[in-house]
Amino acid sequence: MKFYDFEVLRGEDIVTAERGVPLYNAKAAWPKLVGMARRIRQSGCRIRVKEQGETIILIGATAALRYAHFDFASAA
């Protein structure tokens, strides 16, 4: 199991963060990321996912909602 940091950004400022989220792999970050995107009420926010301090996902919150119904478990 690996640990990931999730951050909601507005510009370069971190609005909110969840640190040390245990997940089996980076693919498992997407459902959590989409859930965070659904809760964002400010426009212009991005969500960043880091693994060991390195950014592995950076996506706009609105764009992330386009993946809300994607089947991440079966994605290759």
Secondary structure, DSSP 8 states (H G I E B T S, - for coil): -EEEEEEEEETTEEEEEEEEEEESSGGGHHHHHHHHHHH--STTEEEEEEETTEEEEEEEHHHHHTTTT--TTT--
